[in-house]
Amino acid sequence: MTKTLHILNGDSTAQIFSKSSLQGDIIVWREMLCEGPVCKTVGSDDFWTTRYKFFENEIGVNKLEYYDTTIKEIVKIQDVSNYDDVVLWFEYDLFCQINLLALCTYLLKYYKKNIKYSLVCTGKEDGKQELQTLSNYSPNDYKSLLKNKVTITRNNLLFAEECWNLYVENDRENLTIFNFDHCKKFKYLKLAIHQHLQRFPGKNGLNQIENKILNLIHSGNTNKNSIVKELLLWQQKETFYGFGDLQYYMALNKLDEYYIIENDVITLNTKGNEMLKL
């Protein structure tokens, strides 16, 4: 009997998966490597130290909590020798695609010839205008998603590792000229990297998200909750970030030099208004 390991992109997918009829063990990838410092050696001591410091200093998640929820789960990937199939479940957006590159790099380190690796990656679907996430599907749909999985070879994992290294180096020119379409198995990667490039500073020194936040404040969104709500709607309609509200609150808080808050009402200060004119 075939023994399968499913590596899922998050807890929301895990909840749906648990109600499906699919068999196999699961590992949940609880990281957001599109945010904060990263290093090339995924899973190394330096890698985890860098990440838990980021989570502790920027998000308020202590080392023990990060270990229990994230590291403890992900290190299970080091030994997949008991499985015949390893299936990766991810989505089209920047958030998922960067995690996917890191996961593939990690899997390459422990690659086994006798294991079949494959990818389920949601996005375009016939008859639907919007790109689909795994949360858009019911538990009964997951069986059909699995049937449409694509095989991931060692060469594919090597390509993913090359892309991960480019992402870590974060050189704007190199990210712009590299052919992310070279491997058709990762069909949404180019889209995600193009979105990442919008996070580099624009002509006024701020990136796309930062400028959007200032514009939302300028247009009358007067508290943090309403601003984040508008960012999530904007993201869904016009971008491919795939971020959660936590990331947008972080971005908003880092812009505090451009606005003032009085009685929970946010307005741009002089510096913020000047930035919008640049």
N, C-alpha and C positions, 0 to 999 in steps of 0.2 A: 504494500500500500504506500502510495506517495505521501511523503511528509512535507508540508509546506509552511514556510515562515512568511508572514505578511508584515512589511514595515510600513506603518501608516504615518501620514503627515501631521497628525494631531489628534487630540482627544475627541473633537467633534466627529471626525471620521470614525474613530474607534467605537463611539456610541452607536453609529449607524451600522457599522460592520458587525457588531455583536448581535444585532437583530437579524442579520442575514443568515442564509443557510450555508455560507461558505465555511469550509473546514480549515483548520490550521492554527498555529500559534501566532501571536501578534507582538510586535514591538512598536511603541509609539515614539516618534521623533519629536521631542519637546525642545526645540531650539528656534532661534530667529537670527540666523547667521547673516542676514542682510542688514543687521544693525550691530554696531559696536565693532571693536577690534577683533581680527581673526588672524590665524597663521596657517601656513600651508600644510603642516603635519597634523592632519585631523586625528584627534584621539590621543595625541601625545600629552605629556604632563604640561608642557608649555601652552598647548592649545586649551586645556581645561582651566589652567590657572588664569589665562587671559580672559576666558569667558566668565568664570565665576566672579572675578574682580569687576567686570563690566556689570554683571547682574546685581552685585552687591552695591556698587557705587552709584549706578545710574537708575536702577529699578527698585532697589531696596530688598532684594531677595538674598538672604544670607547663604553662606557657603554650604551649610548642611542641607538646607532646603533645595538648593540647586543640585547638589549631589543626589538627593533622594528622588527628585522628580525628573532630572535630565540625565546626568552622567550614569547613574545606576542602570537606567533603561538602555541607553545607547551602547554602553560597553558590552552588552549581550551580543552585539553584532560581531564581536571578535571571534566567536566560535559558532559557526553555522554548519559545522561538519555533520550534524545529525539530520540535516534537511536535504531533500532532493530538489526543492524549488524555493527560491527566494523572490518574492513579488514586492515591488516598490509601488506605493500608492501616493501620487502627488498631483499637483494642479499646475495650471499654466502661468501663474503670476510670479512676480519677482520674489516674493517671500518664499514660495515653494521651490522655485527653480534653483535658488542659491543653496537652500537646504539639500536639494537633490544632488547638486554637484558635490557637496561635501560628503554626503552619504556614499555616492559612487566612489569617491576617492578613498573613503574608509573601507568599503567593500573590496576594492582593488588590493589593499594591503593584505587582506585575508582570503583572497580569491582561491576557489577550489574548482578544478576542472570538471569534477563530477556533479556539480550543482548547476541547475538551470536558473539563470537570472532573468527577470522580466520586469516590465514597467507598465503600470496603468497610469495614464496621465490625462486628466479631463481638460476640456477646453471647447473646441469647436464641435458642434453637433448639428447634423442635418435637421432643418426645420426650426432651429432656434437661433435668434439673432444674437443674443448675449452668450458670451463664453460661460461654460458651466464649471462649477466647482463640485467637489465630491459631496458637499452638503446639499446640492440640488437634486440628488438622487435618493430614492427610497431604498431600504434594505433589499427589497426584491430586485432592484435594478443592478445591484452589485455583481450578481452572477453574470449578467450580460457584459458589464464592464470588464470583468476578468477574462471573458472569452476574447475580448479585443486587445488584450495585452500584447506588447511587442517584446521580442527577445533582446536581451542586453548581453553583448559579447564582451570579452576581455578588452578588445580594441575600443569598444564603446566606453568602457570604464576608463581606459587610458585617455580618451578624448575628454571625458568629463574632468579628469584630473588636470589636464592641461588648461581647461576653462576655469577650474577652481583656482589654479595658480595665478591666472590672469586677473581674476576677480580680487584675490588677496593683494596682488601688486597694485591694483587699482590705478593703472596708468590710463589716462583718458584716451590718448592717441592709440595705444595698443588695443584697448577695448573697442575702439571705433573701427579699426581696420581688420581685426581678426574675423575669420569666416566661421561664425557660430552656426551656420547652416550646413557645415561640412558633414556632420552626423545627423541624418534624418530622424534618428530615434528620439532625439531631444528637440522636437519640432517647435516648441515654444521658447526655447532658450534665447534665440535672437531677439524676440519680442521683449523678454524680461531684461536682457542686457541693455537694450535701447531705453527701457524705462529707467534702469539704473543710471544711465548717462545723464538723465534729467536731474539727478541728485548732485551733479557737479555744479559749482557756482556759475551763475549767469553773469550778465554784464554789470549788474549792481552788487555782485558778490554773494547773492543769495541764490539758493536752488529753487526748483519748481515748487516744491511743497512749501518752502518758506515764503516765497512770493504769494502763493495762493492764500496762505494764512493772513498775511498783511492785507491782501485785497478783501478777504472776508470780513476782517475787522473794519476796514474802511467802508464796506458796503452796508454795515449796520448789524453784523453779528456781534452781540455785546457781552457774551459770556462764553467761558471755555467749553461748556457742554454743547452749546449751539454751534460753535465753530467746528468741533470735532464731528458732530453729526453731519454738517455740511461737507466736511472733508471725506467722510465715508461715502456719501452720496456721489460726490465728484469722482472719487476713486472708481466707484462701480460703473459710472457712465463714460468716463474719459481717460482712465489710466489703467495700468496693469500692475499696480503695486501689491495689492492683496494684503495690505496692512490691517492691523487691528486698532482699536481705539487707543490702546496703550502707546503705540508708536506715535500717533498724532498728538497725544497729550505731551509726550516727550519733546516733540518738535516745537510745539507751542510754548512750552516752558523755557526752552532754550532761546526764544526770541524776546524774552522779557525786557531787553534793553530798548525795544521798539514800541512798547505800549505801557500804559498805566492802568491800574485797576482801582476803582473807587466804588465802594458799596457793591462789589461783585460785577461792576460794569467795566468792560474793557474798551479803551479808546486808544488810538495811535497817538504817540507823542510826536514831537517835532522831528526827531530822527526817523521815526517810522514813516511819516508822511514824505520826508525827503527821499527815503529809499524807493518809494513807489514812483517817484518822478525820474529815477535813473534808468 
